[in-house]
């Protein structure tokens, strides 16, 4: 309900109440006066008829009427009254002289009409009627109900004494119909003025509300302009009154809000970019536990989109029946810190939750809820550990290769000199010399592999279709797979752009080939090796699944270490998986695996999608 409507309603109700009150008083006074006038008019007529009746009867002692006989006297008086022309003329003129008189009659003590304005009633009994004084002295509402109810006649009576004795009474009837016809025009006039007054009150209240709310509208426009940063006109045209001063202050406030909004928008954009890249689910709450900031990862933990979470309270987001709600809600209610509480989620994941309350000068101003997947944390820690080991192994390898390379070169040189000097050596000596030479060359190749593995490499990056690489790898590994009785099956999408990656084609082919050949060699008795690839948001997910013997639990942590192999006497070098891991690191990708002993192993390669990667890099450059 608007303030303007309230003001109009209040003023209208006030005027309406005053108009109704004054109209009520006016109408009640008017009705009382009309009833009093009718009573006085009727009383005056009764007195006149009484006087005329007394003059119509002579002194009976001078007549032949036996004054000792009361019956004879009544008969004589009745005759005189009925035959008196003046009295009859006056009685007939009673109804015509007043607009409210209904009838008039002279009635004897027995209630029989001697004279009546209606000649048919002469000699007949007259029905008793209520006195007009009852209606005159009644309340206003009863008077209105009586006047506008069924038609009725009220009498004004006066005692009639003739020849010193009570003879009867003079009655004048006042009709409510005549009173109503007299009063209705005045009531209609009063109602018209009442409605006119109410209408004037509406107009007046509208004018008053506009005058009173006009400055508020100007201030509202200034506030809208302040939110948009445009207040130059208001500042220049501001008056010296209170509204002008308030507008000027709003202008200064608007400038501050505009500057603050610009800073806030820049910070919000930066925070949003950071939040989208976080693996942890973060939720920022205000003092009243209402969410104001949600990271993209929080959607996965809560199973709800951010637009349904923002602006809601903790009680609305977390359910008491869930494990997360049972932990978080009591912490919110008691304002108690929650430090790295772990529980099993509904999907089987192990989730770690922490709740920190933010305070300013000892006063709580909000809270920060952090949710992270403990398995993801463990994988990240494992990847860091593998990277650390590979880095340490690379540094050690480079040093060993450098130290071993020079002696090998010297041995090879001296071996050639020795072979030249032994021109006529026997066949056994030549055979041993050849074995020494071949082994030294093999050792030299091993050292060269180490140097190549640890040497920084310049990548020849290009946007390539990962399907082509997977198809090429399947063709290369086909003969070896057929020899082991392994069938290679591919499940690839039809859309070429969905698997577009930016990579070095040769290196990526080598990385995937290492995994495929390992899978083939893990199935000496045959089986199926499945190659799958699909788009997963901004990443490309490729999977190589075999049905081999699997990787033992004690070997899982070392599988990507250089020279570590589980093939034993089968001739594994321990370089393939380490090389794959390193190639994926060079391409900002990841390699993961799941393995069940006796059931098989699944390797997963995750690479950034080429288009999404370019868009993200362009956004970072624009932000910078």
Buried (B, 14 or more C-beta within 10 A) or exposed (E): EEEBEEBBBEBBEEBBEEBEEBBBEBBBEBBBEBBEBBBEBBBEBBBBBBEBBBEBBEEBEEEEBEEEEEEBBBEBBBEBBBEBEEBBEBBEEBBEEBEBBBBBBBBBEEEBBBBBBEEEBBEEEBEEBEBBBEBBEBEBEEBBEBBEEEEBBBBBBBEBEBBEEEBBBBBBBBBBBBBBEBBEEBBEEBEEBBEEBBEEBBEBBBEEBEEEBEBEEBBEEBBEBBEEBEBEEBBEEBEEEEBBEBBBEBBEBBBEBBEEBEEEEEEEEEEEEEBEEBEBBBBBBBEEBBBEBBBBBBBBBBEBEBEEBEEBBBEEBBEEEBBBBEBBBEBBEEEEEBEEBEBEBEEEBBBBBBBEBEEEEEEEEBBBBBBBBBEBBEEBEBBEEBBEBBEEBBEEBBEEBEEBBEEBEEBBEEBEEEBEEEEEBEEEEEEEBEEBBEEBEEBBEBBEBBBEBBEEEEBEBEEBBBBEBBBBBBEBBBEEBEEBEBEBEBEBEEEEEBBBBBBBBEBBBBBBBBBBBBBBBBBEEEBBBBBBBBBEEEBBBBBBBBBBBBBEEEBEEBBBBBEBBBEEEEEBEBBBBBBBBBBBBBBEBBBBBBBEEEEBBBBBBBBBBBBBBEEBEEEEEEEE
